[in-house]
Amino acid sequence: MAKKFAFLLVRDFTLSPLSLFIDTLRLAGDEGDRSRRIEFDWEIVGERGLPIRASCGVELLPTKAMGNPEDFDNVVVVGGLLDTSRKLSSEKEAFLLRAAEKGVPLTALCTGSFVLARYGLLDGYSAAVSWFHIKDFRAEFPDVNAHADRLYSVDRGRATCAGGTGAADLAGYFVSQFIGRKAAEKAAKILVLDRIRSSRDVQPVGDLFPAAASRAVKRALLLMESNLQEPIPIAEIAARQNCSRRQLERLFGAELGIGPMAAYLALRVHYARSLLEGSDLAIGEIAYRCGFANAGHFSRVFRQQAGITPTNLRHPNRAAASDIAR
């Protein structure tokens, strides 16, 4: 019997995780490239006749009306643009909650983790969230053990992934579990992916430190990015990478040319700059969110690192007028 996946798409869902997940199942579950649903089957579940719009503008029609979620081996929620108005319809909500009640395994692709979490379906579970959204996720869902140092996570009956090509890796995990790793590797090769990555592989880090190469440095940076408001001691970060603080410092020096403490501070200042330029938050609130004791300390450190005070960055015309007056 083919393993059956039901896909619930939110409005403005991201198309690439959906297509990569399905194509991995499709290519792994058949001989050659004939698209036969031998080992795996799937349906896009929704209100019949009502198209569902992707964030890129493409629209898909559901292939199956809402029915009994127990007819499926897994219910997959595909997230998209983060907006409180982009919720599941009442029919899809009922389908998802019944699936959870009946013990059907649930999977979230991309920001689908936000959807599951809003219904309390990830409370007490580990969840992989994109480094780009981890701060917002943790603030909104403190009862979820969210992390941004892995491509995907499988915790009991819940599977989550950061999105993008990580959806192919998560699908590859299911393929490996159901019919073997060779089938997953075959699908990856046809999709021109290097390999099916495991849950131990790390997410790509942001663009602040593109030279980061080793797993230890990348995971350390992701831990830092995920904990800007309450910085983690460097010794603890090193211990989580199964190395000593001295070893981690050597790796940072070799790859980035600076130590972990300096990199951590650079990440905090970088985040503070993005908040100053892209939000109306008070400087004291920004200082708090970036792990500084108070606004005065934050302003001094920010000026040392960025060459400008937070106030002058936010109000350049005021700074220019002050310079002219002097």
Salt bridges, closest charged atoms under 4 A:
ASP12 OD2 - ARG11 NH1 3.91
ASP12 OD1 - ARG53 NH1 2.94
ASP12 OD2 - ARG86 NE 2.57
ASP23 OD1 - ARG26 NE 2.81
ASP30 OD1 - ARG36 NH2 2.89
ASP33 OD1 - ARG26 NH1 3.04
ASP41 OD1 - ARG37 NH1 2.77
GLU70 OE1 - ARG98 NH2 3.53
ASP83 OD2 - ARG86 NH1 2.75
GLU140 OE2 - ARG118 NE 3.49
ASP149 OD1 - HIS147 ND1 3.26
ASP149 OD2 - ARG219 NH2 3.25
ASP155 OD1 - ARG156 NE 2.92
ASP169 OD2 - ARG197 NH2 2.66
GLU185 OE2 - ARG181 NE 3.20
ASP201 OD1 - ARG195 NH2 2.78
GLU236 OE2 - ARG240 NH2 2.76
GLU249 OE2 - ARG245 NE 3.05
GLU277 OE2 - ARG273 NE 3.43
GLU285 OE2 - ARG289 NE 2.95
ASP323 OD1 - ARG326 NH2 2.37
